[in-house]
Amino acid sequence: MRMKKKRLFMILPLVILAAIAFLYFENNAIGITKYELSSGKLPDGFDSYRIVHLTDLHSKSFGKEQSTITRKVKKLRPDLIVMTGDLVDSKRYNAEISLTLMRRMTELAPVYYVTGNHEWGSRFPSLEKGLKELGVHVMRNKSELVKLGTGEIRIAGVDDPTFNHTADGDADRIKEHIAAALQGVDSSENRFTILLSHRPELFSEYVQSKFDLTFSGHAHGGQVRLPFLGGLIAPGQGFLPKYDGGKYTESGRAMIVSRGLGNSIIPQRLFNRPEVVLVELTQAK
């Protein structure tokens, strides 16, 4: 009996240390997920166009001066970087950490950003000013043309529905934001168009608006991922969310949902490491 207790006291600290190391790994070891997407609407004159997708940082640090994540993104050789909201966290707000990441990203490629629900509030104007000073394209219900090969593609960005205080319900709010983003754009335009929007649960609205590719976040991968089931819970979707992370298609339109980088209300990820997404666009043959 004494030998069993002695073995238990020897093994228990090792088990505890292993558990702590595993949980740290799950929250901090960044994974890279790659997707390829081809379209006949893309212009001629390029081999591939590499877009890095970041989301839901929630003011988290990955190495000193965000060195760890910067090193990983640099290896992906991005032509464009998109950030789809919740750069900061409303409860643990740290603009300096968040802006540091954006500064490092602008050194690698043009950066396009849209708001998430955690940006809404009195501190956002200061954050927005800081982003613009860094040269980040802050896409608040607007669109821009981006040169690609011998032509151009369009990138549209919309504010999170929390920024809209006129329409009732998130679907109506996002419709208003999309309408503002595409104001003045010829409806017959047959240009490949990308949407940046924080909320994946509104995919049907993006499909209806005929965006070819949408980048989104917000779901945190379901926070805890279960074998064969996927994410456990996500804001706006509840238990076993449909759009927790990955590539989704509907009516020939695609949406890429990143599992994100940081945490908010729930401090721990499980079987759901922080994620950087790379999407490589190629012309359909």
LORO-464949 format. One record per residue (C-alpha): residue in three letters; x, y, z. Coordinates in Angstrom, 1 decimal. Layout:
// residues N
> residu|px|py|pz
> ALA|X|Y|Z
...
END
This chain:
// residues 285
> residu|px|py|pz
> MET|0.0|0.0|0.0
> ARG|2.8|2.4|0.9
> MET|4.5|1.6|-2.5
> LYS|1.3|2.5|-4.4
> LYS|1.1|5.8|-2.5
> LYS|4.7|6.5|-3.2
> ARG|4.3|5.8|-6.9
> LEU|1.2|8.0|-7.0
> PHE|3.0|10.9|-5.4
> MET|5.8|10.5|-8.0
> ILE|3.4|10.2|-11.0
> LEU|0.9|12.9|-10.1
> PRO|3.2|15.9|-10.5
> LEU|4.3|14.6|-13.9
> VAL|0.6|14.2|-14.9
> ILE|-0.1|17.8|-13.7
> LEU|2.9|19.2|-15.6
> ALA|1.9|17.3|-18.7
> ALA|-1.6|18.6|-18.5
> ILE|-0.4|22.2|-18.1
> ALA|2.0|21.8|-21.0
> PHE|-0.8|20.4|-23.2
> LEU|-3.2|23.2|-22.4
> TYR|-0.5|25.8|-23.0
> PHE|0.2|24.2|-26.4
> GLU|-3.5|24.2|-27.3
> ASN|-3.7|28.0|-26.6
> ASN|-0.4|29.1|-28.1
> ALA|0.9|26.8|-30.8
> ILE|-0.2|28.4|-34.1
> GLY|-1.3|26.1|-36.8
> ILE|-1.4|26.9|-40.5
> THR|-4.4|25.9|-42.7
> LYS|-4.1|26.2|-46.5
> TYR|-6.9|26.4|-49.1
> GLU|-6.8|26.7|-52.8
> LEU|-9.6|28.4|-54.8
> SER|-9.8|28.9|-58.5
> SER|-12.2|31.0|-60.5
> GLY|-12.7|32.0|-64.2
> LYS|-13.6|35.5|-63.0
> LEU|-10.0|36.2|-61.9
> PRO|-8.0|38.3|-64.4
> ASP|-5.1|37.0|-66.5
> GLY|-1.5|37.7|-65.9
> PHE|-0.7|36.0|-62.6
> ASP|0.2|32.5|-61.4
> SER|-1.2|32.6|-57.9
> TYR|-2.4|35.2|-55.3
> ARG|-1.7|34.5|-51.7
> ILE|-4.0|35.9|-49.0
> VAL|-3.3|35.4|-45.3
> HIS|-6.4|35.5|-43.1
> LEU|-6.1|36.5|-39.4
> THR|-9.0|37.0|-37.0
> ASP|-10.0|37.2|-33.3
> LEU|-6.7|38.2|-31.8
> HIS|-8.4|39.6|-28.7
> SER|-5.2|41.5|-27.8
> LYS|-3.2|38.3|-27.4
> SER|0.6|38.3|-27.8
> PHE|2.5|35.6|-29.7
> GLY|6.1|36.3|-28.8
> LYS|7.9|39.5|-28.1
> GLU|6.6|42.2|-30.4
> GLN|4.4|39.5|-32.0
> SER|7.5|37.9|-33.4
> THR|6.2|34.3|-33.4
> ILE|3.1|35.0|-35.6
> THR|5.1|37.5|-37.7
> ARG|7.7|34.8|-38.5
> LYS|5.0|32.3|-39.5
> VAL|3.1|34.8|-41.7
> LYS|6.3|35.9|-43.4
> LYS|7.1|32.3|-44.5
> LEU|3.7|32.2|-46.2
> ARG|4.8|35.0|-48.6
> PRO|1.4|36.8|-48.6
> ASP|0.4|39.2|-51.4
> LEU|-2.4|40.4|-49.1
> ILE|-3.4|40.1|-45.4
> VAL|-6.9|40.4|-44.2
> MET|-8.0|40.8|-40.5
> THR|-11.7|40.0|-39.9
> GLY|-12.4|41.6|-36.5
> ASP|-11.9|41.3|-32.8
> LEU|-8.4|42.6|-33.0
> VAL|-8.9|43.8|-29.4
> ASP|-10.9|42.3|-26.5
> SER|-13.6|44.4|-24.8
> LYS|-12.8|43.0|-21.3
> ARG|-9.0|42.9|-21.6
> TYR|-8.5|45.8|-24.0
> ASN|-4.9|46.4|-25.1
> ALA|-4.6|48.5|-28.2
> GLU|-0.8|48.5|-28.1
> ILE|-0.5|44.7|-28.4
> SER|-3.1|44.7|-31.2
> LEU|-1.5|47.6|-33.1
> THR|1.9|46.0|-32.8
> LEU|0.6|43.0|-34.8
> MET|-0.9|45.2|-37.4
> ARG|2.3|47.2|-37.7
> ARG|4.3|44.0|-38.2
> MET|1.8|42.8|-40.8
> THR|2.0|46.0|-42.9
> GLU|5.7|45.3|-43.2
> LEU|4.9|42.1|-45.1
> ALA|1.9|43.0|-47.3
> PRO|-1.1|45.4|-47.7
> VAL|-3.5|44.8|-44.8
> TYR|-7.3|45.1|-44.9
> TYR|-9.3|45.1|-41.7
> VAL|-12.9|45.0|-40.6
> THR|-14.4|45.4|-37.2
> GLY|-15.8|42.7|-34.9
> ASN|-18.2|42.9|-32.0
> HIS|-15.4|43.5|-29.5
> GLU|-14.3|46.7|-31.2
> TRP|-17.6|48.5|-30.7
> GLY|-17.4|51.2|-28.0
> SER|-16.0|54.5|-27.0
> ARG|-12.4|53.4|-27.5
> PHE|-12.7|52.4|-31.1
> PRO|-12.1|55.8|-32.7
> SER|-8.6|55.8|-31.2
> LEU|-7.9|52.3|-32.4
> GLU|-9.2|53.2|-35.9
> LYS|-6.9|56.3|-36.0
> GLY|-4.0|54.1|-35.0
> LEU|-4.7|51.6|-37.7
> LYS|-5.0|54.2|-40.4
> GLU|-1.7|55.8|-39.3
> LEU|-0.1|52.4|-39.8
> GLY|-1.5|52.3|-43.4
> VAL|-4.1|49.6|-42.7
> HIS|-7.1|49.7|-45.0
> VAL|-10.0|50.1|-42.5
> MET|-12.9|48.8|-44.5
> ARG|-16.0|50.3|-42.8
> ASN|-18.9|49.5|-45.2
> LYS|-16.9|50.3|-48.4
> SER|-15.0|48.6|-51.2
> GLU|-11.7|49.1|-53.0
> LEU|-10.2|47.7|-56.2
> VAL|-7.0|45.8|-55.9
> LYS|-4.7|45.3|-58.9
> LEU|-4.1|41.6|-59.8
> GLY|-2.3|40.5|-62.9
> THR|-3.7|42.4|-65.9
> GLY|-6.8|43.4|-64.1
> GLU|-8.4|44.1|-60.7
> ILE|-10.4|42.4|-58.1
> ARG|-12.8|44.1|-55.6
> ILE|-12.5|43.8|-51.8
> ALA|-15.5|44.9|-49.7
> GLY|-15.6|45.2|-46.0
> VAL|-18.5|45.6|-43.6
> ASP|-18.8|46.6|-39.9
> ASP|-20.0|44.1|-37.4
> PRO|-23.8|44.4|-36.9
> THR|-23.2|45.8|-33.4
> PHE|-22.2|49.1|-35.1
> ASN|-25.7|49.4|-36.6
> HIS|-28.3|50.9|-34.4
> THR|-31.1|51.5|-36.9
> ALA|-32.0|48.1|-38.4
> ASP|-33.7|45.3|-36.4
> GLY|-31.7|42.0|-36.3
> ASP|-28.2|41.1|-37.5
> ALA|-29.4|40.1|-41.0
> ASP|-31.0|43.4|-41.7
> ARG|-28.1|45.3|-40.2
> ILE|-25.6|43.4|-42.4
> LYS|-27.7|44.0|-45.5
> GLU|-27.5|47.7|-44.9
> HIS|-23.8|47.5|-44.4
> ILE|-23.4|45.5|-47.6
> ALA|-25.5|48.0|-49.5
> ALA|-23.3|50.9|-48.3
> ALA|-20.1|49.0|-49.2
> LEU|-21.3|48.4|-52.7
> GLN|-22.9|51.8|-53.3
> GLY|-21.9|53.1|-56.7
> VAL|-20.8|49.7|-57.9
> ASP|-22.3|48.6|-61.2
> SER|-24.6|45.7|-60.5
> SER|-23.6|44.1|-63.8
> GLU|-19.9|44.2|-62.9
> ASN|-18.4|40.7|-63.4
> ARG|-15.4|41.3|-61.2
> PHE|-14.2|38.7|-58.7
> THR|-15.3|40.2|-55.3
> ILE|-14.1|39.4|-51.8
> LEU|-16.0|40.2|-48.7
> LEU|-14.5|40.7|-45.2
> SER|-17.2|40.2|-42.5
> HIS|-16.8|39.1|-38.9
> ARG|-20.0|37.0|-38.7
> PRO|-20.0|33.6|-40.4
> GLU|-23.6|32.8|-39.4
> LEU|-24.8|35.4|-42.0
> PHE|-23.4|33.4|-44.9
> SER|-26.7|33.2|-46.7
> GLU|-26.7|37.1|-46.9
> TYR|-23.3|37.0|-48.4
> VAL|-24.4|34.4|-51.0
> GLN|-27.4|36.5|-51.8
> SER|-25.2|39.5|-52.4
> LYS|-23.1|37.3|-54.8
> PHE|-19.7|37.7|-53.2
> ASP|-17.3|35.1|-54.7
> LEU|-15.3|34.7|-51.5
> THR|-16.0|35.7|-47.9
> PHE|-13.5|35.7|-45.1
> SER|-15.0|35.5|-41.6
> GLY|-14.1|34.6|-38.0
> HIS|-16.1|35.1|-34.7
> ALA|-16.7|31.4|-34.0
> HIS|-13.3|30.6|-32.4
> GLY|-13.5|27.2|-34.0
> GLY|-16.2|26.3|-31.6
> GLN|-13.7|26.8|-28.7
> VAL|-13.6|23.0|-27.9
> ARG|-13.6|20.7|-30.9
> LEU|-15.0|17.2|-30.6
> PRO|-14.0|14.2|-32.9
> PHE|-16.5|13.7|-35.7
> LEU|-18.7|16.6|-34.4
> GLY|-16.5|19.7|-34.8
> GLY|-16.9|22.8|-32.6
> LEU|-18.9|22.7|-29.4
> ILE|-20.3|26.2|-29.1
> ALA|-20.0|29.5|-30.9
> PRO|-21.4|33.0|-30.4
> GLY|-24.4|33.7|-32.6
> GLN|-24.8|30.0|-33.4
> GLY|-25.1|28.2|-30.1
> PHE|-24.2|24.5|-29.6
> LEU|-22.7|22.5|-32.5
> PRO|-22.3|25.5|-34.8
> LYS|-22.6|25.0|-38.5
> TYR|-19.9|27.5|-39.4
> ASP|-17.2|26.9|-36.8
> GLY|-14.2|26.8|-39.1
> GLY|-13.1|25.7|-42.6
> LYS|-14.3|26.2|-46.1
> TYR|-18.0|26.4|-46.9
> THR|-19.7|26.6|-50.3
> GLU|-23.2|27.5|-51.4
> SER|-24.5|28.4|-54.9
> GLY|-20.9|28.6|-56.2
> ARG|-19.9|31.1|-53.5
> ALA|-17.2|30.3|-50.9
> MET|-16.7|31.3|-47.3
> ILE|-13.5|30.7|-45.3
> VAL|-14.0|30.8|-41.6
> SER|-10.8|30.9|-39.5
> ARG|-10.7|29.4|-36.0
> GLY|-8.9|32.6|-34.9
> LEU|-6.0|33.4|-32.6
> GLY|-7.1|34.4|-29.2
> ASN|-9.8|33.8|-26.6
> SER|-12.5|35.9|-25.0
> ILE|-15.0|34.7|-22.4
> ILE|-13.7|31.1|-22.3
> PRO|-10.0|31.3|-21.7
> GLN|-9.0|27.8|-22.9
> ARG|-9.0|26.2|-26.3
> LEU|-9.1|22.4|-26.6
> PHE|-8.2|20.4|-29.8
> ASN|-8.5|23.8|-31.4
> ARG|-5.1|25.5|-31.7
> PRO|-4.8|29.2|-32.8
> GLU|-5.0|29.3|-36.6
> VAL|-3.5|31.3|-39.5
> VAL|-5.2|30.7|-42.8
> LEU|-3.6|30.9|-46.3
> VAL|-5.9|31.1|-49.3
> GLU|-4.2|30.7|-52.7
> LEU|-6.2|32.1|-55.6
> THR|-5.6|30.7|-59.1
> GLN|-7.3|31.2|-62.4
> ALA|-9.6|28.3|-63.4
> LYS|-8.3|26.5|-66.5
END
